[in-house]
Amino acid sequence: MIESSLRVLIVGAGIAGLAVARALRLAGLKPEVVERQPGPGAAEEGIYLPGNAARALRELDLEAPLRPYGQVIERQRFLDACGGRLCEVDLTRLWAGVGECRALPRSDLHRVLLSGAGGAVRFDTEVYALRPAASSVTVTFADGREGRYDLVVGADGQRSTVRALAGVGGPPRPTGLVAYRGVVIGGPPLRDWTVLLGQRSGFLVMPMGGGRLYCYADEASTRLPADPRARLRELFAGYGGPVPEVLDAVDRVHAAVIEELDPGCWSPGRVVLVGDAAHACAPSLCQGAAMAVEDAVVLARALTAAGTVEEGLAAYESRRRPRTTWVRNRTHDRDRTRDVPPALRDPLLRGRGGRIFEEHYRLLVEPA
C-alpha cells in the first residue's frame, strides 16, 4: 500500500480535480489542488448525471449532499423535429440498483465537490513547467515558485497544460459539431429529459428544478456563429414540442466547437491524466462528469492497492481505458444518427429506438 505521506499535486479544480481530491483524502492522502482561474465558480449551465455518476458520487460519500439539488429524471423522450414521439427510455428501470439520474445546475455540483474535497484550493496558480525524475516531478509555477511531488494529476480539461508539458498526445480535434447551451427560467413545464432530432441537428431540454430548464442544441458544423442566440433561433425555428417556448424564453446562449481527444498514454512517469484531460469526447451520452468521477474513484482505489506509484497508475489506466473507449465509440454511434435522413431514421427509432439507446449504456450499468 502506498504511504499516506505521498506528495500529490492536482492541477485543476473542476469536476475531475475536486473528485480526485475527495477520493484521495478518503484514502488517507493530503493532496494539494491548484487552479489557474482566479476563484471558484462554474459556468452557468446545466449538467445531467446518469445513474453511474450517482454510484461514483456515493462511493465518495457525496450522493447525499447532492440530493437537495436539481431534479431526478426518470425518463428520456426522443421526438422528431415536429415533436412527434419516436421512442422512450425508462431510466428508473435502466439504472435500477445503480443510482438516480439527476439534472442540476453545474454550479451546484461544483459547490458540493469543492466542499467535499477538503483543504484549500490555491486559485490563480498556473503550472509553467514539469521536470520529471525517476521517482518525483518538480513543478514550476508561473510566479516562479517550485514544488517537488511524488505524483502530479492533470485534471485541467481537454486543453490540459499538464498533458502538453508532459508531451503526451496532441491538441484535441474537432468532432464536426457546434454546441449551443443556455439556461431558461419560466419556460414550458417539463418532467423528462427531452430531445428532438432533426436533420444533422438536435435540441435537448431538461428540467433542473426550481422552474429552470437547461437546453443543449447542436448542429453539424465547425464554425462558431457571430450571434449564438440568433443562430439557435434560426436553426430550430421550425421545430415543434417544447422548442418554440424555450427559444422565446432563452436569453444568453453560449456556443462552442465540440472537440475530442485520445492521447496514447495517460500516465507518463509520475504524471497521470484524468477526466477530459485524458478522454474528452462529445457530450451526446451525458457521460463527461460520470467518467471524471469514476476516474477519481478508480485512481484512488488503484493507488491504495498498489505497492508503488507506477503500479497504481498502470492499474488505473488499464481499468479505465476500455470503459472510456466504450463511451467514445457509443458517442460516435449516437452522433452518426444525425447524418441519417429523418425519413429513414425516424421509422427505425419508432420501432427499436428504446432498445438501441439503452444498449449505449449497457457496459456502464456495471461498476467501474
C-alpha positions as CSV (number, residue, x, y, z in Angstrom):
1,M,0.0,0.0,0.0
2,I,1.3,3.5,-0.9
3,E,2.2,5.6,2.2
4,S,-0.1,8.4,3.3
5,S,2.8,10.8,3.1
6,L,2.7,10.7,-0.7
7,R,3.0,14.2,-2.1
8,V,0.3,14.7,-4.7
9,L,-0.4,17.8,-6.7
10,I,-3.8,18.0,-8.5
11,V,-3.9,20.6,-11.3
12,G,-7.4,21.7,-12.0
13,A,-10.3,22.4,-9.6
14,G,-13.2,21.4,-11.9
15,I,-15.3,18.2,-11.5
16,A,-12.4,15.8,-12.2
17,G,-9.8,17.5,-10.0
18,L,-12.1,18.0,-7.0
19,A,-13.4,14.4,-7.3
20,V,-9.8,13.2,-7.2
21,A,-9.0,15.3,-4.2
22,R,-12.0,13.9,-2.4
23,A,-11.1,10.3,-3.3
24,L,-7.5,10.6,-2.3
25,R,-8.5,12.2,1.0
26,L,-10.8,9.4,1.8
27,A,-7.8,7.1,1.1
28,G,-5.8,8.9,3.7
29,L,-3.7,11.2,1.4
30,K,-3.5,15.0,1.6
31,P,-3.3,16.3,-2.0
32,E,-2.7,19.9,-2.9
33,V,-5.1,21.4,-5.5
34,V,-4.2,24.3,-7.8
35,E,-6.4,26.1,-10.3
36,R,-5.4,28.7,-12.8
37,Q,-8.7,30.6,-12.6
38,P,-8.8,33.5,-10.1
39,G,-11.5,32.0,-7.9
40,P,-14.2,29.3,-7.6
41,G,-17.1,29.2,-9.9
42,A,-18.6,27.1,-12.7
43,A,-20.3,28.0,-16.0
44,E,-24.0,28.9,-15.6
45,E,-25.3,25.9,-17.4
46,G,-26.8,22.6,-16.5
47,I,-25.5,19.1,-16.2
48,Y,-27.1,15.7,-16.3
49,L,-25.8,13.0,-14.0
50,P,-26.8,9.4,-15.1
51,G,-27.0,6.5,-12.7
52,N,-23.3,5.6,-12.9
53,A,-22.4,9.1,-11.8
54,A,-24.6,8.8,-8.8
55,R,-22.9,5.5,-7.9
56,A,-19.5,7.0,-8.2
57,L,-20.5,10.0,-6.0
58,R,-21.9,7.6,-3.5
59,E,-18.5,5.9,-3.3
60,L,-17.2,9.4,-2.4
61,D,-19.9,9.9,0.2
62,L,-21.3,12.8,-1.8
63,E,-24.5,11.4,-3.1
64,A,-26.5,12.6,0.0
65,P,-25.1,16.1,0.0
66,L,-26.1,16.4,-3.7
67,R,-29.6,15.2,-3.1
68,P,-31.2,18.5,-2.3
69,Y,-30.1,20.0,-5.7
70,G,-31.7,19.7,-9.1
71,Q,-34.4,17.3,-10.2
72,V,-34.5,13.5,-10.5
73,I,-35.0,12.4,-14.1
74,E,-37.0,9.2,-14.6
75,R,-37.4,9.1,-18.4
76,Q,-35.7,10.1,-21.6
77,R,-38.0,11.0,-24.5
78,F,-36.9,11.1,-28.1
79,L,-39.1,13.1,-30.5
80,D,-38.9,14.0,-34.2
81,A,-38.4,17.6,-35.3
82,C,-42.1,18.3,-35.2
83,G,-42.5,17.0,-31.6
84,G,-43.9,13.6,-32.5
85,R,-42.9,10.6,-30.4
86,L,-40.0,8.4,-31.6
87,C,-39.1,6.3,-28.5
88,E,-38.5,6.4,-24.8
89,V,-36.0,5.1,-22.2
90,D,-37.2,4.2,-18.7
91,L,-34.3,5.5,-16.7
92,T,-35.6,4.1,-13.4
93,R,-35.6,0.6,-14.8
94,L,-32.3,1.0,-16.7
95,W,-30.3,2.2,-13.7
96,A,-32.2,0.1,-11.1
97,G,-29.8,-0.7,-8.2
98,V,-27.2,1.7,-9.6
99,G,-28.4,5.3,-8.8
100,E,-30.9,8.0,-9.7
101,C,-30.4,10.2,-12.7
102,R,-30.4,13.9,-11.9
103,A,-30.3,17.2,-13.7
104,L,-29.0,20.3,-11.9
105,P,-27.0,23.5,-12.3
106,R,-23.3,22.8,-12.8
107,S,-22.5,25.3,-10.1
108,D,-24.4,23.3,-7.5
109,L,-22.4,20.1,-8.4
110,H,-19.2,22.2,-8.2
111,R,-20.1,23.6,-4.8
112,V,-20.7,20.1,-3.4
113,L,-17.4,18.8,-4.8
114,L,-15.5,21.8,-3.6
115,S,-16.8,21.3,0.0
116,G,-16.1,17.6,-0.2
117,A,-12.6,18.0,-1.5
118,G,-11.4,19.3,1.9
119,G,-8.4,21.6,2.2
120,A,-7.9,24.9,0.4
121,V,-7.6,25.2,-3.4
122,R,-4.9,27.6,-4.5
123,F,-6.6,29.7,-7.1
124,D,-4.8,31.9,-9.7
125,T,-2.0,29.4,-9.7
126,E,-0.8,28.2,-13.1
127,V,1.7,25.4,-13.8
128,Y,4.6,26.6,-16.0
129,A,6.9,23.6,-16.3
130,L,7.4,20.0,-15.3
131,R,10.8,18.4,-14.6
132,P,10.3,14.6,-14.2
133,A,12.8,12.5,-12.3
134,A,12.9,8.8,-11.5
135,S,10.5,9.0,-8.6
136,S,9.3,12.6,-8.5
137,V,8.2,15.6,-10.5
138,T,9.5,19.1,-9.9
139,V,6.8,21.6,-10.8
140,T,7.5,25.3,-11.6
141,F,4.6,27.6,-11.2
142,A,4.0,30.8,-13.3
143,D,5.0,33.0,-10.3
144,G,8.4,31.3,-10.2
145,R,7.8,29.1,-7.1
146,E,8.7,25.4,-7.3
147,G,7.5,22.3,-5.6
148,R,8.6,18.6,-5.7
149,Y,5.9,16.0,-5.8
150,D,5.6,12.2,-5.9
151,L,2.6,12.4,-8.3
152,V,1.1,15.1,-10.5
153,V,-2.6,14.7,-11.5
154,G,-3.6,16.5,-14.7
155,A,-7.3,17.4,-14.2
156,D,-7.2,20.6,-16.2
157,G,-9.6,19.8,-19.1
158,Q,-9.3,18.9,-22.7
159,R,-6.7,21.6,-23.4
160,S,-4.6,20.4,-20.5
161,T,-1.4,22.3,-19.7
162,V,-0.2,19.2,-17.8
163,R,-0.7,17.0,-20.8
164,A,1.1,19.4,-23.1
165,L,4.0,19.8,-20.6
166,A,4.3,16.0,-20.3
167,G,4.5,15.7,-24.0
168,V,1.5,13.3,-24.3
169,G,-0.6,13.3,-27.4
170,G,-1.6,16.4,-29.3
171,P,-4.3,19.0,-29.1
172,P,-8.0,18.0,-29.2
173,R,-9.6,17.6,-32.6
174,P,-13.0,18.9,-33.7
175,T,-15.8,16.4,-33.9
176,G,-17.7,18.3,-36.6
177,L,-20.3,19.7,-34.1
178,V,-21.0,23.1,-32.8
179,A,-23.0,23.1,-29.5
180,Y,-25.3,25.8,-28.1
181,R,-26.0,25.9,-24.3
182,G,-28.4,28.0,-22.3
183,V,-30.5,28.1,-19.1
184,V,-34.2,29.1,-19.3
185,I,-36.3,30.3,-16.4
186,G,-40.0,30.2,-16.8
187,G,-40.1,28.0,-19.9
188,P,-42.6,25.2,-20.6
189,P,-43.3,22.7,-17.8
190,L,-41.3,19.6,-18.3
191,R,-40.6,16.5,-16.2
192,D,-38.5,14.5,-18.7
193,W,-35.1,14.7,-20.4
194,T,-36.5,15.5,-23.9
195,V,-34.6,15.7,-27.2
196,L,-35.9,16.5,-30.7
197,L,-33.9,15.0,-33.6
198,G,-33.8,16.8,-36.9
199,Q,-31.6,16.7,-40.0
200,R,-28.0,17.0,-38.8
201,S,-29.0,18.8,-35.7
202,G,-30.7,18.1,-32.3
203,F,-32.3,20.0,-29.5
204,L,-32.2,18.8,-25.9
205,V,-34.1,20.3,-22.9
206,M,-34.3,19.0,-19.4
207,P,-35.7,20.3,-16.1
208,M,-33.3,21.2,-13.3
209,G,-35.9,22.1,-10.6
210,G,-36.9,25.5,-9.4
211,G,-38.6,26.3,-12.7
212,R,-35.3,26.1,-14.6
213,L,-34.6,24.3,-17.8
214,Y,-31.2,23.5,-19.4
215,C,-31.1,23.4,-23.1
216,Y,-28.3,21.9,-25.2
217,A,-28.5,22.0,-29.0
218,D,-26.0,21.1,-31.7
219,E,-25.5,21.2,-35.4
220,A,-23.1,19.6,-37.8
221,S,-20.6,22.5,-38.3
222,T,-17.1,23.6,-37.4
223,R,-17.8,27.4,-37.5
224,L,-18.9,29.5,-34.5
225,P,-21.7,31.9,-35.3
226,A,-21.2,35.6,-34.5
227,D,-24.5,35.7,-32.6
228,P,-25.2,32.3,-31.0
229,R,-28.7,33.2,-29.8
230,A,-29.8,34.3,-33.3
231,R,-28.3,31.2,-34.9
232,L,-30.1,29.0,-32.3
233,R,-33.4,30.6,-33.2
234,E,-32.7,30.4,-36.9
235,L,-31.6,26.8,-36.8
236,F,-34.6,25.5,-34.8
237,A,-37.3,27.8,-35.9
238,G,-39.3,25.0,-37.5
239,Y,-39.1,22.6,-34.6
240,G,-42.2,21.7,-32.5
241,G,-42.7,20.3,-29.0
242,P,-41.3,22.5,-26.2
243,V,-38.7,24.1,-28.5
244,P,-40.7,27.3,-29.6
245,E,-41.4,28.2,-25.9
246,V,-37.7,27.6,-25.0
247,L,-36.5,29.7,-27.9
248,D,-38.8,32.5,-26.8
249,A,-37.5,32.4,-23.2
250,V,-33.8,31.8,-23.6
251,D,-31.7,34.9,-23.0
252,R,-28.0,34.1,-23.1
253,V,-26.6,31.3,-25.3
254,H,-23.1,30.0,-25.3
255,A,-21.6,28.4,-28.4
256,A,-18.6,26.1,-28.6
257,V,-16.9,23.8,-31.1
258,I,-17.1,20.3,-29.7
259,E,-13.7,18.5,-29.5
260,E,-12.4,15.1,-28.5
261,L,-9.0,13.5,-27.8
262,D,-7.4,10.2,-27.2
263,P,-3.8,10.6,-26.1
264,G,-1.7,7.5,-26.5
265,C,-0.7,7.4,-22.8
266,W,-2.4,8.7,-19.6
267,S,0.4,8.1,-17.2
268,P,3.9,9.2,-18.4
269,G,6.2,8.6,-15.4
270,R,4.8,10.2,-12.2
271,V,2.2,12.2,-14.1
272,V,-1.4,11.0,-14.7
273,L,-4.3,12.4,-16.6
274,V,-8.0,12.2,-15.5
275,G,-11.3,13.4,-16.9
276,D,-11.4,15.5,-20.1
277,A,-7.6,15.8,-20.0
278,A,-7.4,12.1,-20.8
279,H,-10.6,11.2,-22.8
280,A,-12.7,14.2,-23.8
281,C,-15.5,13.4,-26.3
282,A,-18.8,14.9,-27.4
283,P,-21.5,15.1,-24.7
284,S,-24.1,13.1,-26.5
285,L,-24.3,10.4,-23.8
286,C,-24.0,12.9,-21.0
287,Q,-21.1,10.9,-19.5
288,G,-18.4,13.6,-19.1
289,A,-19.0,14.2,-15.3
290,A,-19.7,10.5,-14.7
291,M,-16.4,9.4,-16.4
292,A,-14.5,12.1,-14.4
293,V,-15.8,10.9,-11.0
294,E,-15.3,7.3,-11.9
295,D,-11.7,8.1,-12.8
296,A,-11.3,9.6,-9.3
297,V,-12.7,6.5,-7.6
298,V,-10.6,4.1,-9.6
299,L,-7.4,6.1,-9.3
300,A,-7.6,6.2,-5.5
301,R,-8.5,2.5,-5.4
302,A,-5.6,1.6,-7.6
303,L,-3.1,3.7,-5.7
304,T,-4.3,2.3,-2.4
305,A,-3.9,-1.3,-3.6
306,A,-0.5,-0.9,-5.3
307,G,2.9,-1.4,-4.0
308,T,4.3,1.5,-6.0
309,V,3.0,4.6,-7.7
310,E,3.9,3.2,-11.1
311,E,1.9,0.0,-10.4
312,G,-1.1,2.1,-9.3
313,L,-1.0,4.3,-12.4
314,A,-0.7,1.3,-14.7
315,A,-3.7,-0.4,-12.9
316,Y,-5.8,2.8,-13.2
317,E,-5.2,3.2,-16.9
318,S,-5.7,-0.4,-17.8
319,R,-9.0,-0.4,-15.8
320,R,-10.3,2.9,-17.2
321,R,-9.4,2.8,-20.9
322,P,-11.8,0.1,-22.0
323,R,-14.7,1.9,-20.4
324,T,-13.9,5.4,-21.7
325,T,-13.3,3.9,-25.2
326,W,-16.8,2.3,-25.0
327,V,-18.2,5.7,-24.2
328,R,-16.4,7.4,-27.1
329,N,-17.5,4.6,-29.5
330,R,-21.1,4.7,-28.4
331,T,-21.0,8.5,-28.6
332,H,-19.9,8.2,-32.3
333,D,-22.7,5.7,-32.9
334,R,-25.3,8.2,-31.5
335,D,-23.8,11.2,-33.3
336,R,-24.0,9.3,-36.6
337,T,-27.8,9.1,-36.3
338,R,-27.9,12.9,-37.1
339,D,-26.4,12.1,-40.6
340,V,-29.2,9.6,-41.4
341,P,-32.1,11.3,-43.3
342,P,-35.1,11.5,-40.9
343,A,-37.3,9.6,-43.5
344,L,-35.1,6.6,-42.9
345,R,-34.0,7.2,-39.2
346,D,-37.3,8.0,-37.6
347,P,-39.2,4.8,-38.5
348,L,-36.3,2.8,-37.2
349,L,-36.3,4.7,-33.9
350,R,-40.1,4.3,-33.5
351,G,-39.6,0.6,-33.7
352,R,-36.3,-0.1,-32.0
353,G,-35.1,3.2,-30.6
354,G,-35.6,2.4,-27.0
355,R,-33.5,-0.8,-27.2
356,I,-30.8,1.0,-29.3
357,F,-30.3,3.8,-26.9
358,E,-30.4,1.5,-23.8
359,E,-27.7,-0.6,-25.3
360,H,-25.4,2.5,-25.3
361,Y,-25.3,2.3,-21.5
362,R,-25.1,-1.5,-21.1
363,L,-21.5,-1.6,-20.0
364,L,-21.9,1.4,-17.8
365,V,-24.5,-0.2,-15.6
366,E,-21.7,-2.5,-14.4
367,P,-19.4,-1.0,-11.7
368,A,-16.3,1.0,-12.9
